[in-house]
Amino acid sequence: MTIIIFILVLGVIVFVHELGHFIFAKLMGVYVYEFALGMGPKLISKKGKETEYSLRLVPIGGFCSMAGEEVDEEEIKVPKDRRLQAKKPWQRFLIMFFGPGFNFIFAILTLFFIALFCGSASYEPIISSVEKNYPAYSVGLEKNDRILSINHKSVKTLDDVSLYLTIANKEKNTIIKVEKENGDVKTYKIKPKKVKVKDEVSYKYGIGLQSKQKYGLVNSIKYTYVKTTSLFKQMVVTVQSLFTGGVKVNQLSGPVGIYTIVGEQSKAGFANILYLMAFLSINVGFLNLLPLPAFDGGHILFIIIEKIKGSPVTPRVENMIHTVGLFLLMLLMVYITFNDIIKLF
């Protein structure tokens, strides 16, 4: 069942992403060779008026193959005005942007419907419990303290608390500012306690952050806005922390890690699976917009360079850069997947 849910979760996210590219490619008059879900050999395929629609063997990934996107011009057997590179910069921008754009739209709608029909967790960063024999209790943190900042970073939601405690240097004091129930503001310095269970090392502050369920249309709209901005913030801070050392590459997860998470979330109910889909969809959209070769953001960067210099980058040069970028990306994925497998044992 976990395998089926895993395939469905990734399949929906990839389908939504590629559908964004496909729809805007068609709107802009670009010839689309193939719209595929999955990678590897074809299982099922159907030829439309122009485009071939296929389902492939490996249920990870997918693509929307457009004329003029990666092949040399002399190999293209479609009219020049139907090629991607023949389109105006703003048209190519929309085609590239709305892959990630559809991921964001899908995530926003999913979060809204979860909150509307299943209720949403409150997001106020209020401590619900403090465990004895742990640092938080020792320094004086109490139940119902509202966390205002962590290491001088403003905290607005429970997600912020989780994020900043995760990237905090566990060998140094973490500075936590809180507002007491009586309105007093106090600052504490806390060094987490190192805990080892079955060779698994973790760090605990001893703080509980339990949220309450809320319902209603107005709450659903508010929750969707707060949660979406919070997830974007997590992505921005995580990427920044990769460069500053707050987050290590071996802490990232690939397909194997996602499979494990899917298994855990499926036990918690359908709403949790939907939330995971929204979370992963925002991740996919955000990462694809990074200005790196082989990503949609890399293609958008070349469009911006074209506008600045007044002429497009030579297709062969751009394709070579994207090919090298894709190769490096695949090496990174192999490394992350290897780490995911090691964590299982």
C-alpha positions in Angstrom: 0.0 0.0 0.0 2.9 2.4 0.8 4.3 1.7 -2.7 1.0 2.5 -4.3 0.5 5.7 -2.3 4.2 6.7 -3.0 3.6 6.3 -6.7 0.3 8.3 -6.6 1.8 11.1 -4.6 4.8 11.6 -6.8 2.8 10.9 -9.9 0.2 13.7 -9.1 3.0 16.2 -8.3 4.9 15.5 -11.5 1.7 15.4 -13.6 0.7 18.8 -12.2 4.1 20.3 -12.9 4.4 19.0 -16.5 0.7 19.9 -17.2 1.6 23.5 -16.5 4.4 23.4 -19.1 2.1 21.5 -21.5 -0.8 23.9 -21.3 1.2 27.0 -21.7 3.3 25.5 -24.5 0.0 24.8 -26.4 -1.3 28.3 -25.6 1.9 29.8 -27.1 1.7 27.6 -30.2 4.8 25.4 -29.4 4.8 21.9 -30.9 4.8 19.3 -28.2 6.3 15.9 -29.2 5.4 14.0 -26.1 3.7 14.4 -22.7 4.9 11.6 -20.5 4.3 10.5 -16.9 7.2 8.4 -15.6 10.5 7.6 -17.1 12.1 4.7 -19.0 10.3 2.4 -21.5 6.8 3.2 -22.6 4.0 1.1 -21.1 1.1 2.8 -22.7 1.0 5.5 -25.4 -1.6 7.2 -27.5 -0.9 9.6 -30.4 -3.1 12.7 -30.5 -3.3 15.2 -33.3 0.2 16.3 -32.7 1.3 15.1 -29.3 2.0 11.6 -28.1 0.7 10.9 -24.6 2.5 8.1 -22.7 2.8 6.3 -19.4 6.3 5.0 -18.7 7.7 2.1 -16.6 9.6 4.0 -13.9 7.0 5.9 -11.8 9.3 8.7 -10.9 9.5 11.9 -13.0 8.0 12.8 -16.3 8.5 15.3 -19.1 6.9 17.5 -21.7 9.1 17.3 -24.8 8.8 20.5 -26.8 10.2 21.3 -30.3 13.4 23.4 -30.1 13.9 22.8 -26.4 17.0 20.5 -26.4 17.7 19.3 -29.9 19.6 21.2 -32.7 17.5 23.2 -35.1 18.5 21.1 -38.1 17.0 18.0 -36.5 13.6 19.6 -35.9 11.0 18.7 -38.5 8.3 21.2 -37.5 7.8 24.8 -38.7 10.2 27.3 -37.2 7.4 29.3 -35.7 6.3 26.2 -33.7 9.7 25.8 -32.0 10.2 26.9 -28.4 13.3 29.1 -29.2 11.3 30.9 -31.9 8.9 32.3 -29.3 9.2 35.7 -27.7 11.0 35.8 -24.3 7.8 36.5 -22.4 6.1 33.5 -24.0 9.1 31.2 -23.1 9.1 32.7 -19.6 5.4 31.7 -19.1 6.0 28.2 -20.4 8.9 27.7 -18.0 7.4 29.4 -15.0 4.0 27.7 -15.0 5.5 24.2 -14.4 6.4 25.3 -10.9 3.5 27.7 -11.0 1.0 24.9 -11.3 2.8 23.2 -8.3 2.1 26.3 -6.2 -1.5 26.5 -7.4 -2.1 22.8 -6.6 -0.5 23.1 -3.2 -2.6 26.2 -2.3 -5.8 24.5 -3.3 -4.9 21.3 -1.5 -4.1 23.2 1.8 -7.4 25.1 1.5 -9.5 22.0 1.0 -7.7 20.2 3.8 -8.5 23.1 6.2 -12.1 23.4 4.9 -13.1 19.8 5.1 -10.8 18.3 7.7 -10.0 21.3 9.8 -6.6 23.0 10.3 -4.1 23.0 13.1 -3.6 26.3 14.9 -0.2 27.8 14.1 0.5 30.0 17.1 4.0 29.3 18.5 2.8 28.6 22.1 4.6 26.0 24.3 2.0 23.4 25.3 4.3 21.4 27.7 7.8 21.4 29.2 9.4 18.1 30.1 11.2 17.7 33.4 14.9 16.7 33.3 15.4 18.6 30.0 17.1 22.0 29.4 13.9 23.9 28.7 12.5 23.1 32.2 15.9 23.8 33.9 16.2 27.4 32.5 12.6 28.3 33.4 10.5 27.9 30.2 6.8 27.2 31.0 3.6 26.0 29.5 1.7 28.7 27.6 4.9 30.8 26.9 4.7 32.3 23.4 7.9 32.1 21.5 8.8 35.4 19.9 12.2 34.6 18.4 14.9 31.9 18.2 18.5 33.0 17.7 17.3 36.5 17.0 15.1 35.2 14.1 11.4 36.3 14.4 9.0 33.5 15.1 5.4 33.7 13.9 4.3 30.1 13.5 4.9 26.6 14.9 6.7 25.9 11.6 9.2 28.7 12.4 9.9 27.1 15.8 10.6 23.7 14.2 12.7 25.3 11.4 14.9 27.4 13.6 15.5 24.7 16.2 16.4 22.3 13.4 19.1 24.5 11.9 20.4 25.7 15.2 24.0 24.7 16.2 23.4 22.0 18.7 26.8 22.4 20.3 26.1 26.0 21.3 23.4 27.8 23.3 20.1 28.5 21.5 18.7 31.9 22.4 14.9 31.8 22.8 12.8 34.9 23.6 9.3 34.3 24.9 6.3 36.3 26.2 4.9 35.0 29.5 1.2 34.7 30.2 1.4 37.9 32.3 2.9 39.9 29.4 6.6 39.8 30.6 9.2 39.2 27.9 12.1 37.0 28.9 15.1 35.6 27.0 16.7 32.2 27.7 19.9 30.5 26.6 19.4 26.7 26.1 21.7 24.0 25.0 19.8 20.9 23.9 20.3 17.6 25.6 22.0 14.9 23.5 19.9 11.7 23.5 20.9 8.4 22.0 18.4 5.6 21.3 19.4 2.5 19.5 22.5 4.2 18.0 20.3 7.1 16.8 21.5 10.4 18.1 19.1 13.3 18.6 19.0 16.6 20.5 16.0 17.5 22.7 15.1 20.8 24.3 12.1 19.3 26.2 9.5 21.6 24.6 6.1 20.4 23.5 4.2 22.3 20.8 0.7 20.9 20.5 -1.7 22.6 18.2 -5.5 22.6 18.3 -7.9 22.0 15.4 -9.9 24.9 13.9 -12.7 24.9 11.3 -14.6 27.3 9.1 -14.3 29.1 5.7 -12.5 32.2 7.1 -10.1 30.1 9.1 -9.4 27.9 6.0 -8.5 31.0 3.9 -6.3 32.4 6.7 -4.6 29.0 7.3 -3.9 28.5 3.6 -2.2 31.9 3.4 -0.1 31.5 6.6 0.8 27.9 5.8 1.8 28.6 2.2 4.0 31.6 3.2 5.5 29.5 6.0 6.4 26.6 3.6 8.0 29.1 1.2 10.0 30.6 4.2 11.2 27.1 5.1 12.5 26.5 1.6 14.3 29.9 1.5 15.9 29.4 4.9 16.8 25.7 4.1 18.6 26.7 0.8 20.4 29.5 2.6 21.4 27.2 5.4 22.9 24.7 2.9 25.4 27.4 1.9 26.1 28.6 5.5 26.4 25.1 7.0 23.2 25.2 9.1 21.9 22.3 7.0 24.1 19.5 5.7 23.6 17.8 2.3 23.3 14.5 4.1 20.2 15.8 5.8 18.3 16.1 2.5 16.0 13.4 1.3 15.5 11.9 -2.1 12.9 9.3 -3.4 13.9 6.7 -0.7 13.5 9.2 2.1 10.2 10.4 0.7 9.0 6.8 0.5 9.7 6.4 4.2 7.8 9.6 5.0 4.9 8.5 2.8 4.7 5.3 4.8 4.6 7.2 8.1 2.1 9.8 6.9 -0.3 7.1 5.4 -0.7 5.7 8.9 -1.8 9.1 10.2 -4.7 9.4 7.7 -5.8 10.7 4.3 -5.5 14.4 5.4 -1.8 13.9 6.2 -1.1 12.4 2.8 -2.8 15.4 1.2 -0.7 17.7 3.3 2.5 15.8 2.3 1.5 16.3 -1.4 1.1 20.0 -0.8 4.4 20.2 1.0 6.3 18.3 -1.7 4.5 20.2 -4.5 5.8 23.5 -3.0 9.3 21.9 -2.7 9.3 20.8 -6.3 8.1 24.2 -7.5 10.5 26.2 -5.4 13.5 24.1 -6.3 12.7 24.1 -10.0 12.7 27.9 -9.9 16.3 28.1 -8.6 18.5 29.6 -11.3 20.5 26.4 -11.8 21.2 24.6 -15.1 18.7 21.9 -16.0 16.0 23.5 -13.8 13.2 25.7 -15.0 14.9 28.5 -13.2 18.0 27.9 -15.3 16.0 28.3 -18.5 14.4 31.5 -17.1 17.9 32.8 -16.2 18.9 32.4 -19.9 15.8 34.3 -21.0 16.7 37.1 -18.6 20.3 37.1 -20.0 18.8 37.3 -23.5 16.8 40.3 -22.6 19.8 42.0 -21.0 22.3 41.4 -23.9 19.7 41.8 -26.6 20.2 38.5 -28.3 19.7 34.8 -27.3 22.5 32.6 -26.0 23.6 30.1 -28.7 21.4 27.0 -28.4 24.3 24.6 -28.4 26.0 26.5 -25.6 22.8 26.6 -23.5 22.1 22.9 -24.1 25.6 22.0 -23.1 25.3 23.9 -19.8 22.0 22.3 -19.1 23.4 18.9 -19.9 26.3 19.4 -17.5 23.9 20.7 -14.8 21.7 17.6 -15.3 24.7 15.3 -14.9 25.7 17.1 -11.6 22.1 16.9 -10.4 22.0 13.2 -11.0 25.2 12.8 -9.1 23.7 14.7 -6.2 20.5 12.5 -6.3 22.7 9.4 -6.2 24.5 10.7 -3.2 21.3 11.7 -1.4 19.6 8.3 -2.2 22.7 6.5 -0.9 22.4 8.4 2.4 18.6 7.6 2.5 19.3 3.9 2.2 22.0 4.0 4.9 19.5 5.7 7.3 17.2 2.7 6.8 19.7 0.3 8.4 
